[in-house]
Amino acid sequence: MSRVENIAEEGTSTSWRRERGEPSLVDVYRSIPIRGGSNWRRFLGFLGPGYLVAVGYMDPGNWATSLAGGSKFGYALLFIALLSNVMAIILQHLCARLAIATGRDLAQACRDAYPKPVGYVLWLLAELAIVATDIAEVIGTAIGLNLLFGIPLEIGVIITALDVFLILYLQRLGFRWIEAFIMTLLGVIAACFLVQIVMADPQWGDVIRGFAPTVEIVSNPDMLYLALGIIGATVMPHNLYLHSGIVQTRAYGESLPERRQALKFATIDSTVALMFALTINASILILAAAAFHGTSNEGIEELEKAHTLLSPILGYAIAPVLFGIALLCCGLNSTVTATMAGQIVMEGFLDLKLAPWARRLITRAIAIVPAGFVAILYGESGTAKLLILSQVILGLQLPFAVVPLVRLTAQSAKMGALRSPRWLTAIAALVAAIIIVLNIKVIIDLLIN
């Protein structure tokens, strides 16, 4: 490409960015400077958003699907955990590419690209996904509080609603404080699972074989249902909106070389973070398979029951405590990032002009009210099935976020020189097709059965 063509493409993208008004998360937009110096020092400036995204890949909904999958089918669904993580890496890269090329998050880009009726439908579906996400997170956090401190589920739900004030406080200190809070809790989660895996002492040969695909995953309706739940719990729609918003907290510059470097560093950040998330998800499934599969507790789904049985099965009194701590940390992290995703979705699709604190309260209320109602209605009984159902709903909604993302990032008019290469668009389209086919299959199975 000649220098003149390069400048023309860059100008198209930059002018499109500047004509479109206020960016998402305006109070933290470009608030983190990227200082000069070595590439390593510049990369450290981009370190953080990927770990906020990774939170959604290990939230309580993942716990329910991985626990059910491991206890019922052993290590067989580890392949799905790996597959969904590869899908996630590709899609999150596209989110960063869209944001850095256009200055728009996915919700804003959809609002710009589609007629208003289509935009409103996409907004409603995105809100449905966030409600489904919050159901899992509210229940998971409330269960964690109950397991560790004996707090009733109903009171735990109310406590989880207060996380919006934590976000407001941390963002007043700076977006880096939110990232530090999230990354600290992720470290605690990793330590808890490392100890539990050592206690469980799984058959590592079977673990390795579990990462290979089997025909039974598609042919067995029960296994496919859980597989879609794992994909829905891993490749979460709200994370696509979240990443495309928070990557813009970095002041990476406007020139094409600066944006290319920003895309490279943002991709490294999210890829490493998602590989970390895979180890956590795989650990949950491995722990469930090692502790429960092939025993009288095979098929266990409830987080409370798994917590109770870990001590007698593994022979360590601290095992259930570590399980509860990790669950609580996952729930706290997930409610924080889901609230931010809700703000991005509402701002982006509806172009609301409200004070940041008001936007956060509104978006949190939209998600927490139905989630809290469902959690209180079901109580402790049936929480596992509700958690798994919420992840299947996410899987069913996922194409309505993925297809626009793939389509928008392939357009030269909007992306300029940073448009997706054809090979990447082809792979992303294949990912979208796999998700859609799995959704159709699970719907047919549910209708027949």
C-alpha positions as CSV (number, residue, x, y, z in Angstrom):
1,M,0.0,0.0,0.0
2,S,1.4,3.4,-0.9
3,R,1.9,6.2,1.6
4,V,-0.9,8.3,-0.1
5,E,-3.4,5.3,0.2
6,N,-2.3,4.7,3.7
7,I,-3.0,8.4,4.7
8,A,-6.3,8.3,2.8
9,E,-7.5,5.2,4.7
10,E,-6.3,6.6,8.0
11,G,-8.1,9.8,7.3
12,T,-11.4,8.0,6.5
13,S,-11.3,6.2,9.8
14,T,-10.2,9.3,11.8
15,S,-12.9,11.6,10.3
16,W,-15.6,8.9,11.0
17,R,-14.4,8.8,14.6
18,R,-14.6,12.6,15.1
19,E,-18.0,13.1,13.6
20,R,-19.7,10.7,16.0
21,G,-19.8,12.7,19.2
22,E,-18.9,11.7,22.8
23,P,-17.0,8.4,23.4
24,S,-18.1,5.7,25.8
25,L,-17.1,5.9,29.5
26,V,-16.3,9.6,28.9
27,D,-15.1,10.0,32.6
28,V,-12.2,7.6,32.1
29,Y,-11.7,8.0,28.3
30,R,-8.0,8.3,27.5
31,S,-7.3,8.8,31.2
32,I,-4.3,6.5,31.3
33,P,-1.3,8.0,29.6
34,I,1.0,5.7,27.4
35,R,4.5,7.0,28.1
36,G,7.4,6.9,25.8
37,G,10.5,4.7,26.2
38,S,11.0,1.1,25.4
39,N,8.3,-1.2,23.9
40,W,8.2,-3.0,27.2
41,R,7.4,0.1,29.2
42,R,4.7,1.1,26.7
43,F,3.2,-2.4,26.9
44,L,2.9,-2.1,30.7
45,G,0.6,0.9,30.0
46,F,-1.8,-1.3,28.1
47,L,-1.8,-4.0,30.8
48,G,-5.2,-4.3,32.6
49,P,-8.2,-4.2,30.3
50,G,-7.7,-7.8,29.3
51,Y,-8.0,-9.0,32.9
52,L,-11.3,-7.1,33.3
53,V,-12.5,-9.0,30.2
54,A,-11.1,-12.3,31.6
55,V,-13.4,-11.9,34.7
56,G,-16.4,-12.6,32.5
57,Y,-14.8,-15.9,31.4
58,M,-14.7,-17.2,35.0
59,D,-17.8,-15.8,36.6
60,P,-20.2,-18.0,38.7
61,G,-22.1,-19.0,35.6
62,N,-18.9,-20.7,34.4
63,W,-18.7,-22.5,37.8
64,A,-22.2,-24.0,37.4
65,T,-21.6,-25.2,33.8
66,S,-18.1,-26.5,34.5
67,L,-19.2,-28.1,37.8
68,A,-22.1,-29.9,36.0
69,G,-20.0,-30.9,33.0
70,G,-17.1,-32.2,35.1
71,S,-19.2,-34.2,37.6
72,K,-21.4,-35.7,34.9
73,F,-19.1,-36.3,31.9
74,G,-15.6,-36.3,33.5
75,Y,-12.9,-34.5,31.5
76,A,-14.7,-34.8,28.1
77,L,-15.9,-31.2,28.0
78,L,-12.4,-29.8,28.5
79,F,-12.3,-29.6,24.7
80,I,-15.2,-27.2,24.8
81,A,-13.5,-25.0,27.4
82,L,-10.5,-24.9,25.1
83,L,-12.5,-24.3,21.9
84,S,-14.6,-21.5,23.5
85,N,-11.4,-19.9,24.8
86,V,-9.9,-19.8,21.3
87,M,-13.2,-18.3,20.0
88,A,-12.9,-15.7,22.8
89,I,-9.4,-14.7,21.9
90,I,-10.4,-14.1,18.3
91,L,-13.5,-12.1,19.1
92,Q,-11.9,-10.0,21.8
93,H,-9.1,-9.1,19.4
94,L,-11.9,-7.9,17.0
95,C,-13.3,-5.7,19.8
96,A,-10.0,-4.1,20.4
97,R,-9.5,-3.6,16.6
98,L,-12.9,-2.0,16.3
99,A,-12.3,0.4,19.2
100,I,-8.8,1.4,18.3
101,A,-9.6,1.9,14.6
102,T,-12.9,3.9,15.0
103,G,-12.9,5.3,18.6
104,R,-16.3,3.6,19.0
105,D,-17.4,0.8,21.2
106,L,-19.4,-2.1,19.7
107,A,-22.8,-0.6,20.9
108,Q,-22.0,2.8,19.4
109,A,-20.8,1.2,16.1
110,C,-24.0,-0.8,15.9
111,R,-26.1,2.4,16.5
112,D,-24.2,4.1,13.7
113,A,-24.4,1.2,11.2
114,Y,-28.0,0.0,11.6
115,P,-31.5,1.5,11.3
116,K,-33.0,2.6,14.6
117,P,-35.5,-0.4,14.8
118,V,-32.6,-2.8,14.3
119,G,-30.5,-0.9,16.9
120,Y,-33.3,-1.1,19.5
121,V,-33.6,-4.8,19.0
122,L,-29.9,-5.3,19.4
123,W,-30.0,-3.1,22.5
124,L,-32.8,-5.2,24.0
125,L,-31.0,-8.4,23.3
126,A,-27.8,-7.0,24.9
127,E,-29.7,-6.0,28.0
128,L,-31.2,-9.5,28.1
129,A,-27.7,-10.9,28.0
130,I,-26.6,-8.6,30.9
131,V,-29.6,-9.6,32.9
132,A,-28.7,-13.3,32.4
133,T,-25.2,-12.5,33.3
134,D,-26.3,-10.7,36.5
135,I,-28.5,-13.5,37.5
136,A,-25.5,-15.8,37.6
137,E,-23.3,-13.2,39.3
138,V,-25.9,-12.2,41.9
139,I,-26.7,-15.8,42.8
140,G,-23.0,-16.8,42.8
141,T,-22.0,-13.9,45.1
142,A,-24.9,-14.4,47.4
143,I,-24.1,-18.1,47.6
144,G,-20.5,-17.3,48.4
145,L,-21.5,-14.9,51.2
146,N,-23.8,-17.7,52.5
147,L,-21.2,-20.4,52.4
148,L,-18.5,-18.3,54.2
149,F,-20.5,-16.2,56.6
150,G,-24.0,-17.8,56.8
151,I,-25.7,-14.7,55.3
152,P,-29.2,-15.6,54.0
153,L,-29.5,-15.6,50.2
154,E,-32.0,-12.7,50.1
155,I,-29.7,-10.5,52.2
156,G,-26.7,-11.5,50.0
157,V,-28.6,-10.3,46.9
158,I,-29.1,-6.9,48.4
159,I,-25.4,-6.7,49.4
160,T,-24.4,-7.4,45.8
161,A,-26.3,-4.4,44.6
162,L,-23.9,-2.1,46.5
163,D,-21.0,-2.9,44.2
164,V,-22.0,0.1,42.1
165,F,-20.8,2.4,44.9
166,L,-17.5,0.5,44.9
167,I,-17.1,1.2,41.2
168,L,-17.9,4.9,41.7
169,Y,-15.3,5.2,44.5
170,L,-12.6,3.3,42.6
171,Q,-13.1,5.4,39.5
172,R,-12.8,8.6,41.5
173,L,-9.3,7.3,42.4
174,G,-8.6,6.4,38.7
175,F,-9.3,3.5,36.4
176,R,-6.1,1.9,37.3
177,W,-7.6,1.3,40.8
178,I,-10.4,-0.7,39.3
179,E,-7.9,-2.8,37.4
180,A,-5.7,-3.3,40.5
181,F,-8.8,-4.4,42.5
182,I,-9.8,-6.9,39.8
183,M,-6.3,-8.3,39.3
184,T,-5.8,-8.8,43.1
185,L,-9.0,-10.9,43.4
186,L,-8.0,-12.9,40.3
187,G,-4.7,-13.7,42.1
188,V,-6.7,-14.9,45.1
189,I,-8.9,-17.1,42.9
190,A,-5.9,-18.7,41.1
191,A,-4.2,-19.5,44.5
192,C,-7.4,-21.1,45.8
193,F,-7.8,-23.4,42.8
194,L,-4.1,-24.3,42.7
195,V,-4.4,-25.6,46.2
196,Q,-7.7,-27.5,45.5
197,I,-6.3,-29.1,42.3
198,V,-3.3,-30.4,44.3
199,M,-5.7,-31.8,46.9
200,A,-7.9,-33.5,44.2
201,D,-4.9,-35.1,42.5
202,P,-6.6,-35.8,39.2
203,Q,-5.5,-38.4,36.6
204,W,-3.4,-36.1,34.4
205,G,-3.5,-38.5,31.5
206,D,-7.3,-38.3,31.4
207,V,-7.1,-34.6,31.7
208,I,-4.8,-34.3,28.6
209,R,-7.1,-36.6,26.6
210,G,-10.1,-34.4,27.7
211,F,-8.8,-31.6,25.5
212,A,-9.3,-33.8,22.4
213,P,-12.7,-33.5,20.6
214,T,-15.3,-36.3,20.6
215,V,-18.4,-37.0,18.5
216,E,-20.5,-37.5,21.6
217,I,-20.4,-33.8,22.4
218,V,-22.7,-33.2,19.4
219,S,-24.6,-36.5,19.4
220,N,-25.5,-36.4,23.1
221,P,-28.2,-33.8,23.8
222,D,-27.4,-33.5,27.5
223,M,-23.7,-33.0,26.7
224,L,-24.4,-30.5,23.9
225,Y,-26.7,-28.5,26.2
226,L,-23.9,-28.2,28.7
227,A,-21.4,-27.5,25.9
228,L,-23.5,-24.6,24.7
229,G,-23.7,-23.5,28.3
230,I,-19.9,-23.5,28.6
231,I,-19.6,-21.5,25.4
232,G,-22.3,-19.1,26.6
233,A,-20.5,-18.8,29.9
234,T,-17.1,-18.3,28.3
235,V,-17.8,-16.2,25.2
236,M,-20.1,-13.7,26.8
237,P,-21.9,-11.1,24.8
238,H,-21.4,-8.3,27.4
239,N,-17.6,-8.9,27.3
240,L,-17.6,-7.8,23.6
241,Y,-19.2,-4.5,24.5
242,L,-17.0,-4.1,27.6
243,H,-13.7,-4.7,25.9
244,S,-14.5,-2.3,23.1
245,G,-15.1,0.4,25.7
246,I,-12.4,0.0,28.3
247,V,-9.5,-0.4,25.8
248,Q,-10.2,3.3,25.0
249,T,-9.1,4.3,28.6
250,R,-5.5,4.3,27.1
251,A,-4.2,7.6,25.6
252,Y,-2.4,5.8,22.7
253,G,-2.4,8.6,20.2
254,E,-4.2,9.1,16.8
255,S,-1.5,8.3,14.2
256,L,-1.7,5.0,12.3
257,P,1.6,3.7,13.8
258,E,0.5,4.5,17.3
259,R,-2.8,2.8,16.8
260,R,-1.2,-0.3,15.2
261,Q,1.1,-0.6,18.3
262,A,-1.9,-0.1,20.6
263,L,-3.8,-2.9,18.8
264,K,-0.7,-5.2,19.2
265,F,-0.3,-4.5,22.9
266,A,-4.1,-4.7,23.6
267,T,-4.2,-8.1,21.8
268,I,-1.3,-9.4,23.8
269,D,-2.9,-8.2,27.0
270,S,-6.3,-9.8,26.3
271,T,-4.8,-13.1,25.0
272,V,-2.6,-13.6,28.0
273,A,-5.5,-12.8,30.3
274,L,-7.8,-15.2,28.5
275,M,-5.3,-18.0,28.8
276,F,-5.3,-17.3,32.5
277,A,-9.1,-17.5,32.5
278,L,-8.9,-20.9,30.7
279,T,-6.7,-22.3,33.5
280,I,-9.4,-21.3,36.0
281,N,-12.3,-22.7,34.0
282,A,-10.4,-25.9,33.3
283,S,-9.5,-26.1,37.0
284,I,-13.2,-26.0,38.0
285,L,-14.1,-28.7,35.6
286,I,-11.0,-30.8,36.5
287,L,-11.8,-30.4,40.2
288,A,-15.4,-31.5,39.7
289,A,-14.4,-34.5,37.5
290,A,-11.7,-35.6,40.0
291,A,-13.9,-35.2,43.1
292,F,-17.4,-36.2,41.9
293,H,-17.4,-38.1,38.5
294,G,-17.7,-41.9,38.9
295,T,-19.0,-41.5,42.5
296,S,-22.5,-41.4,44.1
297,N,-22.3,-37.6,43.6
298,E,-22.0,-37.9,39.8
299,G,-24.0,-35.2,38.1
300,I,-23.8,-32.7,41.0
301,E,-24.7,-29.2,39.9
302,E,-25.4,-27.1,43.0
303,L,-22.6,-24.9,44.3
304,E,-23.7,-25.3,47.9
305,K,-23.7,-29.1,47.6
306,A,-20.2,-29.2,46.0
307,H,-18.9,-26.9,48.8
308,T,-20.3,-29.2,51.4
309,L,-18.9,-32.4,49.9
310,L,-15.4,-31.2,49.1
311,S,-14.1,-31.7,52.6
312,P,-15.1,-35.3,53.1
313,I,-14.2,-36.3,49.5
314,L,-10.8,-34.6,49.4
315,G,-10.0,-35.1,53.0
316,Y,-9.1,-31.5,53.8
317,A,-11.2,-29.2,56.0
318,I,-9.8,-26.1,54.2
319,A,-11.1,-27.3,50.7
320,P,-14.6,-25.9,51.1
321,V,-13.3,-22.6,52.6
322,L,-11.1,-22.1,49.5
323,F,-14.0,-23.0,47.3
324,G,-16.2,-20.3,49.0
325,I,-13.5,-17.6,48.9
326,A,-12.8,-18.2,45.2
327,L,-16.6,-18.1,44.5
328,L,-17.1,-14.9,46.4
329,C,-14.1,-13.2,44.6
330,C,-15.5,-14.3,41.2
331,G,-18.9,-12.9,42.1
332,L,-17.5,-9.6,43.2
333,N,-15.3,-9.2,40.2
334,S,-18.1,-10.2,37.8
335,T,-20.7,-7.8,39.2
336,V,-18.2,-4.9,38.8
337,T,-17.4,-5.6,35.2
338,A,-21.0,-6.4,34.3
339,T,-22.1,-3.0,35.7
340,M,-19.5,-1.3,33.5
341,A,-20.7,-3.3,30.5
342,G,-24.3,-2.3,31.2
343,Q,-23.2,1.4,31.1
344,I,-21.4,0.9,27.8
345,V,-24.5,-0.8,26.3
346,M,-27.0,1.8,27.5
347,E,-24.8,4.8,26.5
348,G,-23.8,3.3,23.2
349,F,-27.2,2.1,21.9
350,L,-29.4,4.9,23.4
351,D,-26.8,7.8,23.4
352,L,-27.9,8.8,26.9
353,K,-26.5,12.1,28.2
354,L,-26.5,11.6,32.0
355,A,-24.0,12.1,34.8
356,P,-21.7,9.0,35.2
357,W,-23.1,8.2,38.6
358,A,-26.7,8.4,37.4
359,R,-25.9,6.2,34.3
360,R,-24.3,3.5,36.6
361,L,-27.2,3.5,39.0
362,I,-29.7,3.2,36.1
363,T,-27.9,0.4,34.3
364,R,-27.2,-1.5,37.5
365,A,-30.9,-1.2,38.5
366,I,-32.0,-2.6,35.1
367,A,-29.9,-5.7,35.6
368,I,-30.1,-6.2,39.4
369,V,-33.8,-5.9,39.9
370,P,-34.8,-8.9,37.7
371,A,-31.8,-10.8,38.8
372,G,-32.5,-10.2,42.4
373,F,-36.2,-11.1,42.0
374,V,-35.3,-14.4,40.3
375,A,-32.7,-15.2,42.9
376,I,-35.1,-14.6,45.8
377,L,-37.9,-16.4,44.1
378,Y,-35.9,-19.6,43.6
379,G,-34.0,-19.4,46.8
380,E,-31.3,-22.1,47.4
381,S,-33.2,-24.8,45.6
382,G,-32.8,-24.9,41.9
383,T,-30.0,-22.3,41.7
384,A,-27.8,-24.7,39.7
385,K,-30.4,-25.2,36.9
386,L,-31.1,-21.4,36.9
387,L,-27.4,-20.7,36.6
388,I,-27.0,-23.1,33.7
389,L,-30.1,-21.8,31.9
390,S,-28.7,-18.2,32.2
391,Q,-25.6,-19.3,30.4
392,V,-27.6,-21.0,27.7
393,I,-29.5,-17.8,27.2
394,L,-26.2,-16.0,26.8
395,G,-25.2,-18.6,24.2
396,L,-28.4,-18.0,22.3
397,Q,-27.9,-14.2,22.3
398,L,-24.2,-14.4,21.3
399,P,-24.7,-14.3,17.5
400,F,-26.5,-11.0,17.7
401,A,-23.3,-9.5,19.1
402,V,-20.8,-11.5,17.1
403,V,-22.3,-11.1,13.6
404,P,-22.3,-7.3,13.8
405,L,-18.7,-7.3,15.2
406,V,-17.4,-9.5,12.4
407,R,-19.3,-7.4,9.8
408,L,-18.2,-4.0,11.1
409,T,-14.5,-4.9,11.5
410,A,-14.3,-6.1,7.8
411,Q,-15.5,-2.7,6.4
412,S,-12.8,-0.4,5.0
413,A,-15.0,2.6,5.1
414,K,-15.2,2.5,8.9
415,M,-12.0,0.7,9.9
416,G,-9.6,2.3,7.4
417,A,-6.1,0.8,7.4
418,L,-7.0,-1.3,10.5
419,R,-9.8,-3.3,8.9
420,S,-9.6,-7.0,9.5
421,P,-7.6,-9.0,6.9
422,R,-9.7,-11.4,5.0
423,W,-8.2,-14.5,6.7
424,L,-9.2,-13.1,10.1
425,T,-12.7,-12.2,8.9
426,A,-13.1,-15.8,7.5
427,I,-12.0,-17.3,10.8
428,A,-14.3,-15.0,12.8
429,A,-17.2,-15.8,10.4
430,L,-16.5,-19.5,11.0
431,V,-16.7,-18.9,14.8
432,A,-20.0,-17.1,14.3
433,A,-21.3,-20.0,12.2
434,I,-20.3,-22.6,14.8
435,I,-22.1,-20.6,17.5
436,I,-25.3,-20.3,15.4
437,V,-25.3,-24.0,14.4
438,L,-24.9,-25.0,18.1
439,N,-27.8,-22.7,19.0
440,I,-30.1,-24.1,16.4
441,K,-29.2,-27.7,17.5
442,V,-29.8,-27.0,21.2
443,I,-33.2,-25.3,20.4
444,I,-34.3,-28.3,18.3
445,D,-33.2,-30.7,21.1
446,L,-35.1,-28.6,23.7
447,L,-38.3,-28.6,21.5
448,I,-38.2,-32.3,20.8
449,N,-37.5,-33.3,24.4
